[in-house]
Amino acid sequence: MIIARATTLSGRRLALVVAALGVTQIIGYGTLYYAYGVLSDTIGADLGLSHGWMYGAFSAGLLACGLFAPWSGRASDRFGPDRVLVAGSFAAALSLAALASASGPVGFATALIATQIASGFVLYETAFAALVELAGPTARRAITHLTLIAGFASTLFWPLTAKLAGAFDWRTVLFVYAALNALVAAPLHLVIVGARRRARVAETGPIVSSAPAVATAPRPDPGPNAEAETRERRPLVLMLVIVGFTLGGFTLTGLLAQLVPLLGSLGIAREAAVSVGMIFGPAQVASRLINMLGGNNLSPVTLGTLSSAMVVAGLAILILGGGDPIALVAFAVLYGAGSGIVSIARGTVPLAVWGPFGYASRLGVISSVRIVVSALAPFAVAAIADGIGAAAAIAVLIGLGALGVLAFVWLGRLVSERPIDRLAA
C-alpha cells in the first residue's frame, strides 16, 4: 500500500500549471498529429511512398498508441503523471528526430509508430491525470481550461507547418519540432514536477495512493443489497463508458479523416467542403468556452451524452440538408462543438464515476479501446463509401453515434453522480 501526501494545488500555482500544460498540449498535438497531414504528401513524394501507404503507416502508429495506452496509465498511477510527461516529451523529440532522419519505408514507418506511441505519454490522458492529482476538487474546471487552450493546436500548427514547409525541407521541419518537444515542452513539464514536489512539502497528512486527498462528507451506509448491486453493475458501467467514447471516437475520426472527398461524393463543391472544415476548429473552441462559462451545472455523463448527440444531429442535418449552405454551416457547428465538448467529457466522466484513485489506469484502458477502434475508422468508412455510397457511410456513422448516445443515457441511469468535490477519495 503506497502512502503519499496530498498534492492539491490552488490559486496562482494551479493556473501556471494549466497554462504550462496548455502550451505543451499545443506542441504535442501540433507536432505529433496535425503536422503529419500537412507534410505527408511531400514526404511520400520524396521517399517514393504512396498516399495510401503513408496513411496506412499512420494508422499503424495509432494502433500502437492504443495498445500502449493502458501501460501509460499504469505508469502515471505508479510513478506520477508529471514524470511520465517529462519522459514522453523526450521520447517525442527522439522519435521526431528519427522520423526526420529516415531514408526508407521501414525506417520511416518504425519512427512514425514511435512518434504515436510517444504521443500517448504526453497528450490529453496523461495531462488529465496530472490535473486530477494537482487540482483535486477543482479538477473538472482545470480540465476544461486545459482543453480550451489546447483547442488552438490545429489553428496554430496547420499554417505554421505549411509556412515552414514552404521555407525548408520536411526533414528540417521535423527537426525543429523535435527541438520544440525537447527544449520547450520537456522544461515546462519539469515545472509541473516542481509544483508537485512543492505541494507535497506544503501539505500534511498521509493518504493512501499518490492521488490527491479530497475532503468528503461521510456517506450513509447503502446496505448490503445496494453494495452487492454496485459490484454487479461495475463491469457494465465500465463497458458503457468504453462503448460511449469508442463509438463517438469512431464517428468523429471516420468522417474527419476524409471530410472533403466524402462531401464531394454528396455533390458538395470542394470549396464549400473546405470552408466547412474551417468552421470545426472555432466551433470546438467556442463550445469549450461556453462550457467553461456556464456548463459546470451539467454532470460529466450528461456532458458526454450531449456531445455525442450533437455529433449525431450534425450528421443528420448533413444528410437531410442536401448541400444547402445553411445546413452545411449547422452541420459544421454541431459536429465541431460535439468534438470539442467530448474532449472534456473524456477527462471528467471517469473521474465522476470512479473518483481519483486509479484514475490514470482506468483512463488508459478506456483510451486504448477508443484509439484502436478509431484507427480503423477511416478505412472502414472509405470501404463503405466505395461499396454502397457516401450517404450510406454517413448513415452508418449516424447509427453508431446514436448507439453511443444510448450508452451514455444508460450510464447516467446506473451511476449516482455527485459533484467531483464530494467524491470519496
VOPAGU-2260 file (C-alpha; in pm, 1 decimal, decimal comma):
REM VOPAGU-2260
SITE   aa  ch    i         X         Y         Z
SITE  MET   A    0       0,0       0,0       0,0
SITE  ILE   A    1     157,6     328,4    -115,1
SITE  ILE   A    2     149,9     610,6     135,7
SITE  ALA   A    3     181,5     961,9      -2,9
SITE  ARG   A    4      98,7    1315,1      93,1
SITE  ALA   A    5    -173,0    1527,7     -61,6
SITE  THR   A    6     -56,8    1724,0    -365,7
SITE  THR   A    7    -350,2    1955,5    -433,0
SITE  LEU   A    8    -255,7    2299,1    -569,0
SITE  SER   A    9    -471,6    2607,5    -569,0
SITE  GLY   A   10    -477,7    2962,8    -698,6
SITE  ARG   A   11    -189,8    3105,2    -898,9
SITE  ARG   A   12      22,6    2790,2    -891,8
SITE  LEU   A   13    -255,9    2579,7   -1039,8
SITE  ALA   A   14    -317,7    2844,2   -1307,7
SITE  LEU   A   15      51,9    2830,5   -1400,4
SITE  VAL   A   16      36,1    2450,3   -1424,9
SITE  VAL   A   17    -270,8    2465,5   -1650,5
SITE  ALA   A   18    -102,0    2727,7   -1869,5
SITE  ALA   A   19     215,4    2519,5   -1892,8
SITE  LEU   A   20      16,7    2209,0   -1984,8
SITE  GLY   A   21    -180,1    2412,0   -2238,8
SITE  VAL   A   22     141,3    2507,3   -2418,5
SITE  THR   A   23     274,8    2151,7   -2410,7
SITE  GLN   A   24     -56,0    2012,0   -2541,5
SITE  ILE   A   25     -46,4    2256,6   -2832,4
SITE  ILE   A   26     309,6    2148,8   -2907,5
SITE  GLY   A   27     225,6    1779,5   -2866,8
SITE  TYR   A   28     -84,7    1776,8   -3085,6
SITE  GLY   A   29      72,9    2016,7   -3334,2
SITE  THR   A   30     399,1    1827,8   -3387,0
SITE  LEU   A   31     283,2    1468,0   -3340,5
SITE  TYR   A   32     -60,0    1480,0   -3505,4
SITE  TYR   A   33    -153,9    1785,3   -3712,9
SITE  ALA   A   34     184,1    1834,8   -3881,5
SITE  TYR   A   35     164,1    1493,8   -4046,8
SITE  GLY   A   36    -138,7    1585,7   -4257,2
SITE  VAL   A   37      47,2    1887,2   -4397,5
SITE  LEU   A   38     378,7    1710,1   -4462,3
SITE  SER   A   39     265,9    1360,3   -4567,2
SITE  ASP   A   40     236,9    1422,9   -4942,7
SITE  THR   A   41     577,7    1594,0   -4955,2
SITE  ILE   A   42     738,9    1315,3   -4753,2
SITE  GLY   A   43     572,3    1047,0   -4966,7
SITE  ALA   A   44     693,0    1209,9   -5288,2
SITE  ASP   A   45    1048,5    1235,2   -5154,0
SITE  LEU   A   46    1062,9     875,8   -5027,5
SITE  GLY   A   47     861,2     727,2   -5314,9
SITE  LEU   A   48     571,7     619,0   -5093,4
SITE  SER   A   49     205,1     628,7   -5195,5
SITE  HIS   A   50     -65,1     830,0   -5021,6
SITE  GLY   A   51    -229,2     506,2   -4907,2
SITE  TRP   A   52      98,9     374,6   -4767,7
SITE  MET   A   53     161,9     696,2   -4575,4
SITE  TYR   A   54    -175,9     686,3   -4402,9
SITE  GLY   A   55    -159,5     311,6   -4352,1
SITE  ALA   A   56     162,7     364,5   -4157,1
SITE  PHE   A   57      -2,2     645,6   -3959,8
SITE  SER   A   58    -295,3     418,8   -3871,6
SITE  ALA   A   59     -46,2     154,1   -3758,0
SITE  GLY   A   60     103,4     417,5   -3529,4
SITE  LEU   A   61    -239,6     498,1   -3385,1
SITE  LEU   A   62    -299,7     127,1   -3323,8
SITE  ALA   A   63      32,5     100,9   -3141,6
SITE  CYS   A   64     -58,0     408,5   -2934,3
SITE  GLY   A   65    -384,6     241,4   -2834,7
SITE  LEU   A   66    -210,3     -79,2   -2733,5
SITE  PHE   A   67      36,9     113,3   -2515,4
SITE  ALA   A   68    -230,8     333,5   -2353,9
SITE  PRO   A   69    -303,8     100,0   -2057,0
SITE  TRP   A   70      68,2      78,9   -1981,3
SITE  SER   A   71      92,7     459,2   -1993,0
SITE  GLY   A   72    -197,6     488,1   -1748,1
SITE  ARG   A   73     -45,1     240,8   -1504,3
SITE  ALA   A   74     288,9     423,2   -1525,2
SITE  SER   A   75     115,1     751,2   -1436,5
SITE  ASP   A   76     -50,2     594,4   -1132,9
SITE  ARG   A   77     273,3     430,9   -1019,3
SITE  PHE   A   78     538,4     696,5   -1090,0
SITE  GLY   A   79     327,9    1011,7   -1122,1
SITE  PRO   A   80     188,3    1167,5   -1439,8
SITE  ASP   A   81     433,6    1456,2   -1415,2
SITE  ARG   A   82     730,6    1221,7   -1459,9
SITE  VAL   A   83     555,7    1039,5   -1743,8
SITE  LEU   A   84     500,3    1373,7   -1919,5
SITE  VAL   A   85     870,7    1462,4   -1894,2
SITE  ALA   A   86     979,9    1121,8   -2026,6
SITE  GLY   A   87     718,4    1142,4   -2301,6
SITE  SER   A   88     847,3    1480,4   -2420,0
SITE  PHE   A   89    1199,6    1345,7   -2463,8
SITE  ALA   A   90    1062,3    1031,6   -2632,8
SITE  ALA   A   91     863,2    1252,5   -2870,5
SITE  ALA   A   92    1174,6    1456,0   -2950,7
SITE  LEU   A   93    1382,5    1145,1   -3020,9
SITE  SER   A   94    1114,5     982,1   -3235,7
SITE  LEU   A   95    1062,5    1300,4   -3440,8
SITE  ALA   A   96    1437,8    1326,9   -3493,7
SITE  ALA   A   97    1440,8     962,7   -3608,2
SITE  LEU   A   98    1149,5    1036,6   -3841,8
SITE  ALA   A   99    1341,9    1329,6   -3989,6
SITE  SER   A  100    1645,0    1104,7   -4044,7
SITE  ALA   A  101    1455,6     816,0   -4209,0
SITE  SER   A  102    1576,2     721,7   -4557,1
SITE  GLY   A  103    1346,0     433,3   -4645,9
SITE  PRO   A  104     997,7     293,0   -4582,4
SITE  VAL   A  105    1094,7      60,5   -4297,0
SITE  GLY   A  106    1284,5     324,8   -4101,1
SITE  PHE   A  107    1014,7     581,1   -4166,1
SITE  ALA   A  108     731,2     350,0   -4055,8
SITE  THR   A  109     922,1     247,3   -3742,9
SITE  ALA   A  110     989,3     608,8   -3643,9
SITE  LEU   A  111     630,7     710,1   -3722,4
SITE  ILE   A  112     494,6     435,6   -3498,3
SITE  ALA   A  113     736,0     552,0   -3226,3
SITE  THR   A  114     602,4     909,5   -3251,1
SITE  GLN   A  115     246,8     787,9   -3197,2
SITE  ILE   A  116     346,3     569,9   -2902,2
SITE  ALA   A  117     521,3     873,6   -2750,5
SITE  SER   A  118     206,1    1080,1   -2805,9
SITE  GLY   A  119      20,2     854,8   -2563,6
SITE  PHE   A  120     256,4     969,6   -2286,9
SITE  VAL   A  121     229,3    1345,6   -2347,7
SITE  LEU   A  122    -123,1    1420,4   -2472,7
SITE  TYR   A  123    -459,6    1462,2   -2301,6
SITE  GLU   A  124    -491,5    1143,5   -2097,8
SITE  THR   A  125    -163,7    1193,6   -1908,7
SITE  ALA   A  126    -223,8    1567,5   -1876,0
SITE  PHE   A  127    -571,2    1499,9   -1733,6
SITE  ALA   A  128    -418,5    1260,8   -1480,6
SITE  ALA   A  129    -174,1    1533,0   -1371,8
SITE  LEU   A  130    -459,0    1780,3   -1321,1
SITE  VAL   A  131    -667,0    1529,5   -1125,1
SITE  GLU   A  132    -373,4    1486,7    -887,8
SITE  LEU   A  133    -279,7    1854,0    -860,9
SITE  ALA   A  134    -620,2    2024,6    -882,7
SITE  GLY   A  135    -812,4    1790,4    -653,7
SITE  PRO   A  136   -1173,6    1913,7    -613,9
SITE  THR   A  137   -1132,2    2166,7    -896,7
SITE  ALA   A  138   -1006,9    1909,4   -1147,4
SITE  ARG   A  139   -1309,9    1943,5   -1374,7
SITE  ARG   A  140   -1260,2    2318,2   -1409,3
SITE  ALA   A  141    -887,5    2272,5   -1470,9
SITE  ILE   A  142    -951,9    2008,8   -1740,6
SITE  THR   A  143   -1198,7    2243,0   -1912,1
SITE  HIS   A  144    -946,3    2527,9   -1909,4
SITE  LEU   A  145    -676,9    2298,4   -2048,6
SITE  THR   A  146    -890,6    2178,3   -2340,3
SITE  LEU   A  147    -979,9    2538,4   -2419,5
SITE  ILE   A  148    -611,5    2630,4   -2456,8
SITE  ALA   A  149    -517,8    2313,1   -2642,5
SITE  GLY   A  150    -803,4    2366,5   -2888,4
SITE  PHE   A  151    -579,9    2614,7   -3070,9
SITE  ALA   A  152    -329,5    2343,3   -3172,9
SITE  SER   A  153    -469,7    2294,5   -3523,1
SITE  THR   A  154    -529,6    2668,3   -3568,8
SITE  LEU   A  155    -160,5    2734,7   -3496,5
SITE  PHE   A  156      18,0    2432,7   -3637,2
SITE  TRP   A  157    -158,2    2382,7   -3971,1
SITE  PRO   A  158     -48,5    2723,8   -4104,6
SITE  LEU   A  159     284,6    2712,1   -3916,7
SITE  THR   A  160     375,1    2376,5   -4068,3
SITE  ALA   A  161     270,5    2490,2   -4415,6
SITE  LYS   A  162     482,9    2805,2   -4382,1
SITE  LEU   A  163     787,5    2615,5   -4256,6
SITE  ALA   A  164     745,6    2353,9   -4530,3
SITE  GLY   A  165     749,8    2635,2   -4787,3
SITE  ALA   A  166    1077,8    2770,2   -4649,7
SITE  PHE   A  167    1261,2    2446,4   -4555,9
SITE  ASP   A  168    1253,6    2078,6   -4647,1
SITE  TRP   A  169    1037,5    1839,5   -4444,3
SITE  ARG   A  170    1334,9    1696,5   -4254,4
SITE  THR   A  171    1428,6    2039,2   -4119,9
SITE  VAL   A  172    1068,6    2100,0   -4012,9
SITE  LEU   A  173    1062,6    1774,6   -3817,2
SITE  PHE   A  174    1397,3    1854,3   -3653,4
SITE  VAL   A  175    1254,9    2191,3   -3546,2
SITE  TYR   A  176     952,8    2013,2   -3398,8
SITE  ALA   A  177    1179,5    1766,3   -3219,2
SITE  ALA   A  178    1358,4    2063,7   -3064,8
SITE  LEU   A  179    1025,1    2214,3   -2954,2
SITE  ASN   A  180     944,9    1896,6   -2760,2
SITE  ALA   A  181    1290,4    1871,7   -2601,3
SITE  LEU   A  182    1359,9    2239,9   -2532,3
SITE  VAL   A  183    1011,8    2379,2   -2463,1
SITE  ALA   A  184     767,9    2100,4   -2369,9
SITE  ALA   A  185    1007,1    1898,8   -2150,6
SITE  PRO   A  186    1114,0    2200,4   -1937,6
SITE  LEU   A  187     750,2    2303,9   -1895,6
SITE  HIS   A  188     668,1    1952,4   -1778,0
SITE  LEU   A  189     955,6    1983,9   -1530,8
SITE  VAL   A  190     772,2    2289,5   -1392,1
SITE  ILE   A  191     485,9    2053,4   -1308,4
SITE  VAL   A  192     730,4    1815,1   -1137,0
SITE  GLY   A  193     849,0    2107,3    -924,5
SITE  ALA   A  194     493,2    2216,4    -844,8
SITE  ARG   A  195     405,3    1864,7    -735,2
SITE  ARG   A  196     715,2    1844,7    -515,2
SITE  ARG   A  197     643,9    2181,7    -350,7
SITE  ALA   A  198     283,5    2082,2    -288,8
SITE  ARG   A  199     395,2    1759,4    -121,8
SITE  VAL   A  200     618,4    1957,6     110,8
SITE  ALA   A  201     343,9    2210,6     190,9
SITE  GLU   A  202      61,5    1964,5     252,0
SITE  THR   A  203      43,2    1739,7     554,7
SITE  GLY   A  204    -142,7    1423,1     637,8
SITE  PRO   A  205     -79,7    1084,0     479,0
SITE  ILE   A  206    -330,9     937,8     237,5
SITE  VAL   A  207    -343,7     609,0      55,4
SITE  SER   A  208    -213,3     617,4    -303,0
SITE  SER   A  209     -48,3     905,0    -489,9
SITE  ALA   A  210    -385,1    1056,2    -581,6
SITE  PRO   A  211    -492,7    1380,4    -410,6
SITE  ALA   A  212    -678,6    1385,3     -85,4
SITE  VAL   A  213   -1033,6    1506,7    -138,9
SITE  ALA   A  214   -1239,4    1632,6     151,0
SITE  THR   A  215   -1565,9    1446,8     175,7
SITE  ALA   A  216   -1868,2    1428,5     393,1
SITE  PRO   A  217   -1948,1    1085,1     537,6
SITE  ARG   A  218   -2169,7     877,7     315,0
SITE  PRO   A  219   -2464,3     689,6     452,5
SITE  ASP   A  220   -2428,9     315,8     459,8
SITE  PRO   A  221   -2606,9     190,9     146,8
SITE  GLY   A  222   -2667,5    -150,1     298,8
SITE  PRO   A  223   -2554,5    -492,2     180,3
SITE  ASN   A  224   -2806,2    -518,0    -103,7
SITE  ALA   A  225   -2704,9    -186,1    -256,4
SITE  GLU   A  226   -2337,7    -278,8    -218,6
SITE  ALA   A  227   -2391,1    -611,1    -397,1
SITE  GLU   A  228   -2583,7    -433,6    -671,9
SITE  THR   A  229   -2297,3    -185,6    -716,5
SITE  ARG   A  230   -2047,0    -471,3    -751,1
SITE  GLU   A  231   -2261,6    -639,5   -1011,7
SITE  ARG   A  232   -2300,2    -318,4   -1209,4
SITE  ARG   A  233   -1933,0    -224,5   -1205,9
SITE  PRO   A  234   -1834,5    -418,8   -1522,3
SITE  LEU   A  235   -2143,2    -285,6   -1700,8
SITE  VAL   A  236   -2055,3      72,1   -1604,4
SITE  LEU   A  237   -1702,4      33,0   -1744,2
SITE  MET   A  238   -1840,8    -124,7   -2061,0
SITE  LEU   A  239   -2084,9     164,1   -2114,1
SITE  VAL   A  240   -1811,0     424,9   -2066,3
SITE  ILE   A  241   -1590,2     241,5   -2318,0
SITE  VAL   A  242   -1874,5     196,0   -2568,9
SITE  GLY   A  243   -1983,6     560,9   -2542,2
SITE  PHE   A  244   -1638,5     706,2   -2604,6
SITE  THR   A  245   -1532,0     442,5   -2857,0
SITE  LEU   A  246   -1836,7     482,9   -3081,5
SITE  GLY   A  247   -1805,8     860,0   -3051,1
SITE  GLY   A  248   -1438,3     841,9   -3147,5
SITE  PHE   A  249   -1517,0     618,1   -3445,8
SITE  THR   A  250   -1787,4     859,2   -3563,8
SITE  LEU   A  251   -1556,6    1161,2   -3542,0
SITE  THR   A  252   -1244,0    1003,6   -3690,1
SITE  GLY   A  253   -1429,4     819,0   -3964,7
SITE  LEU   A  254   -1559,0    1142,4   -4115,7
SITE  LEU   A  255   -1288,8    1397,6   -4033,5
SITE  ALA   A  256   -1013,5    1184,2   -4189,2
SITE  GLN   A  257   -1179,2    1213,9   -4531,6
SITE  LEU   A  258   -1421,3    1502,0   -4498,7
SITE  VAL   A  259   -1355,7    1669,0   -4835,1
SITE  PRO   A  260   -1386,8    1357,4   -5057,4
SITE  LEU   A  261   -1695,6    1234,5   -4870,8
SITE  LEU   A  262   -1870,9    1569,4   -4905,2
SITE  GLY   A  263   -1767,2    1574,9   -5269,4
SITE  SER   A  264   -1938,5    1238,3   -5318,4
SITE  LEU   A  265   -2256,2    1400,7   -5183,5
SITE  GLY   A  266   -2235,1    1661,7   -5457,7
SITE  ILE   A  267   -2085,1    1937,7   -5242,5
SITE  ALA   A  268   -1820,7    2152,5   -5413,0
SITE  ARG   A  269   -1463,8    2124,2   -5288,1
SITE  GLU   A  270   -1450,1    2493,1   -5193,2
SITE  ALA   A  271   -1763,2    2454,4   -4980,2
SITE  ALA   A  272   -1625,9    2138,6   -4819,5
SITE  VAL   A  273   -1300,6    2315,1   -4727,9
SITE  SER   A  274   -1497,6    2606,7   -4583,6
SITE  VAL   A  275   -1696,9    2362,0   -4372,1
SITE  GLY   A  276   -1373,2    2216,6   -4239,3
SITE  MET   A  277   -1252,2    2562,6   -4139,0
SITE  ILE   A  278   -1553,9    2603,6   -3908,4
SITE  PHE   A  279   -1467,9    2295,6   -3699,0
SITE  GLY   A  280   -1177,8    2449,5   -3506,7
SITE  PRO   A  281   -1359,4    2767,3   -3394,6
SITE  ALA   A  282   -1668,8    2560,0   -3307,8
SITE  GLN   A  283   -1456,7    2332,4   -3087,5
SITE  VAL   A  284   -1302,2    2624,1   -2900,5
SITE  ALA   A  285   -1636,5    2806,8   -2869,7
SITE  SER   A  286   -1809,5    2500,4   -2722,4
SITE  ARG   A  287   -1534,6    2460,3   -2462,2
SITE  LEU   A  288   -1553,8    2829,5   -2374,5
SITE  ILE   A  289   -1932,2    2812,0   -2333,2
SITE  ASN   A  290   -1894,4    2503,4   -2114,8
SITE  MET   A  291   -1629,8    2678,3   -1904,5
SITE  LEU   A  292   -1852,0    2982,1   -1851,2
SITE  GLY   A  293   -2184,4    2812,5   -1791,2
SITE  GLY   A  294   -2165,6    2436,1   -1817,2
SITE  ASN   A  295   -2049,6    2344,9   -1467,7
SITE  ASN   A  296   -2404,3    2263,0   -1362,9
SITE  LEU   A  297   -2411,7    1976,4   -1612,9
SITE  SER   A  298   -2284,1    1644,2   -1481,3
SITE  PRO   A  299   -1993,4    1489,7   -1675,7
SITE  VAL   A  300   -2209,7    1200,0   -1800,2
SITE  THR   A  301   -2471,3    1447,3   -1921,4
SITE  LEU   A  302   -2190,0    1634,8   -2095,1
SITE  GLY   A  303   -2082,4    1313,0   -2267,6
SITE  THR   A  304   -2441,2    1246,3   -2373,7
SITE  LEU   A  305   -2479,2    1598,9   -2508,0
SITE  SER   A  306   -2153,8    1588,4   -2706,2
SITE  SER   A  307   -2247,0    1257,4   -2873,0
SITE  ALA   A  308   -2598,8    1381,9   -2950,5
SITE  MET   A  309   -2458,9    1699,0   -3112,4
SITE  VAL   A  310   -2238,2    1493,2   -3343,5
SITE  VAL   A  311   -2530,6    1270,3   -3444,7
SITE  ALA   A  312   -2755,4    1574,0   -3500,7
SITE  GLY   A  313   -2489,3    1735,7   -3717,4
SITE  LEU   A  314   -2457,2    1425,2   -3934,1
SITE  ALA   A  315   -2835,3    1400,3   -3970,5
SITE  ILE   A  316   -2852,8    1764,1   -4086,1
SITE  LEU   A  317   -2573,5    1693,3   -4335,4
SITE  ILE   A  318   -2770,6    1408,1   -4493,2
SITE  LEU   A  319   -3107,7    1584,2   -4488,6
SITE  GLY   A  320   -2976,8    1925,0   -4596,2
SITE  GLY   A  321   -2886,9    1820,2   -4949,0
SITE  GLY   A  322   -2594,2    2060,0   -4977,6
SITE  ASP   A  323   -2785,2    2367,4   -4858,4
SITE  PRO   A  324   -2528,8    2623,1   -4727,8
SITE  ILE   A  325   -2720,8    2684,7   -4404,5
SITE  ALA   A  326   -2739,3    2309,7   -4341,6
SITE  LEU   A  327   -2363,8    2277,4   -4405,2
SITE  VAL   A  328   -2288,4    2551,1   -4151,2
SITE  ALA   A  329   -2522,5    2391,7   -3896,0
SITE  PHE   A  330   -2351,8    2055,4   -3952,7
SITE  ALA   A  331   -2006,0    2207,7   -3905,1
SITE  VAL   A  332   -2104,6    2394,0   -3587,5
SITE  LEU   A  333   -2276,1    2094,3   -3424,3
SITE  TYR   A  334   -2007,1    1847,2   -3530,1
SITE  GLY   A  335   -1724,7    2074,8   -3417,5
SITE  ALA   A  336   -1895,7    2164,6   -3089,8
SITE  GLY   A  337   -1961,5    1798,2   -3010,8
SITE  SER   A  338   -1597,8    1718,6   -3082,0
SITE  GLY   A  339   -1486,2    1999,5   -2852,9
SITE  ILE   A  340   -1705,3    1900,2   -2559,4
SITE  VAL   A  341   -1624,0    1528,9   -2581,6
SITE  SER   A  342   -1259,0    1609,8   -2504,5
SITE  ILE   A  343   -1372,1    1748,6   -2168,4
SITE  ALA   A  344   -1601,7    1451,5   -2106,9
SITE  ARG   A  345   -1313,7    1209,6   -2172,6
SITE  GLY   A  346   -1133,9    1352,5   -1872,4
SITE  THR   A  347   -1426,5    1416,7   -1638,4
SITE  VAL   A  348   -1657,9    1116,2   -1683,6
SITE  PRO   A  349   -1411,5     858,1   -1539,2
SITE  LEU   A  350   -1339,4    1095,6   -1250,9
SITE  ALA   A  351   -1710,1    1141,6   -1175,9
SITE  VAL   A  352   -1788,2     769,4   -1198,3
SITE  TRP   A  353   -1492,5     619,2   -1007,2
SITE  GLY   A  354   -1313,7     905,0    -833,4
SITE  PRO   A  355    -942,6     990,6    -837,4
SITE  PHE   A  356    -788,3     659,4    -723,4
SITE  GLY   A  357    -660,1     457,3   -1017,2
SITE  TYR   A  358    -778,7     735,9   -1248,4
SITE  ALA   A  359    -489,2     718,2   -1495,1
SITE  SER   A  360    -506,6     338,7   -1522,1
SITE  ARG   A  361    -879,4     343,8   -1599,1
SITE  LEU   A  362    -830,5     625,4   -1846,8
SITE  GLY   A  363    -559,5     420,1   -2015,0
SITE  VAL   A  364    -792,2     121,8   -2061,7
SITE  ILE   A  365   -1074,7     338,3   -2197,7
SITE  SER   A  366    -838,2     525,9   -2429,5
SITE  SER   A  367    -681,2     205,0   -2554,1
SITE  VAL   A  368   -1007,4      71,7   -2696,8
SITE  ARG   A  369   -1109,6     412,7   -2830,1
SITE  ILE   A  370    -781,0     475,8   -3011,6
SITE  VAL   A  371    -755,8     126,1   -3161,8
SITE  VAL   A  372   -1111,1     136,5   -3298,2
SITE  SER   A  373   -1071,0     497,0   -3418,4
SITE  ALA   A  374    -757,4     398,7   -3609,7
SITE  LEU   A  375    -968,7     157,8   -3815,1
SITE  ALA   A  376   -1245,7     411,4   -3881,3
SITE  PRO   A  377   -1103,7     584,1   -4193,5
SITE  PHE   A  378   -1056,7     251,3   -4372,6
SITE  ALA   A  379   -1398,3     121,7   -4269,3
SITE  VAL   A  380   -1580,8     438,9   -4374,6
SITE  ALA   A  381   -1390,1     454,8   -4703,5
SITE  ALA   A  382   -1477,8      91,6   -4778,3
SITE  ILE   A  383   -1847,9     152,8   -4711,4
SITE  ALA   A  384   -1845,6     470,9   -4920,5
SITE  ASP   A  385   -1674,4     292,5   -5211,9
SITE  GLY   A  386   -1911,5      -2,0   -5186,0
SITE  ILE   A  387   -2256,5     149,8   -5134,4
SITE  GLY   A  388   -2204,5     526,0   -5138,7
SITE  ALA   A  389   -2109,7     821,5   -4919,4
SITE  ALA   A  390   -2464,0     874,1   -4793,9
SITE  ALA   A  391   -2477,6     514,6   -4670,4
SITE  ALA   A  392   -2140,3     556,0   -4497,8
SITE  ILE   A  393   -2265,6     865,1   -4313,3
SITE  ALA   A  394   -2588,8     682,0   -4224,3
SITE  VAL   A  395   -2376,5     408,1   -4064,0
SITE  LEU   A  396   -2192,6     674,0   -3864,0
SITE  ILE   A  397   -2527,7     816,4   -3750,6
SITE  GLY   A  398   -2636,8     471,8   -3631,6
SITE  LEU   A  399   -2313,9     408,4   -3442,9
SITE  GLY   A  400   -2323,0     757,4   -3292,8
SITE  ALA   A  401   -2680,8     701,5   -3176,3
SITE  LEU   A  402   -2571,3     381,9   -3001,2
SITE  GLY   A  403   -2304,2     588,3   -2826,5
SITE  VAL   A  404   -2569,3     832,5   -2706,7
SITE  LEU   A  405   -2777,0     543,9   -2571,3
SITE  ALA   A  406   -2470,0     410,2   -2387,9
SITE  PHE   A  407   -2427,3     743,5   -2208,1
SITE  VAL   A  408   -2800,2     762,5   -2127,7
SITE  TRP   A  409   -2785,6     412,8   -1976,7
SITE  LEU   A  410   -2468,5     504,9   -1789,1
SITE  GLY   A  411   -2640,9     808,5   -1639,5
SITE  ARG   A  412   -2914,9     586,2   -1500,8
SITE  LEU   A  413   -2671,4     338,0   -1347,4
SITE  VAL   A  414   -2432,3     570,8   -1169,0
SITE  SER   A  415   -2514,7     801,6    -881,6
SITE  GLU   A  416   -2340,9    1120,2    -985,7
SITE  ARG   A  417   -2217,6    1383,9    -744,5
SITE  PRO   A  418   -2009,5    1698,3    -786,1
SITE  ILE   A  419   -1643,9    1599,4    -814,3
SITE  ASP   A  420   -1554,1    1785,0    -495,7
SITE  ARG   A  421   -1773,7    1543,7    -299,4
SITE  LEU   A  422   -1636,8    1221,3    -442,0
SITE  ALA   A  423   -1481,1     990,3    -188,8
SITE  ALA   A  424   -1104,5     968,2    -204,5
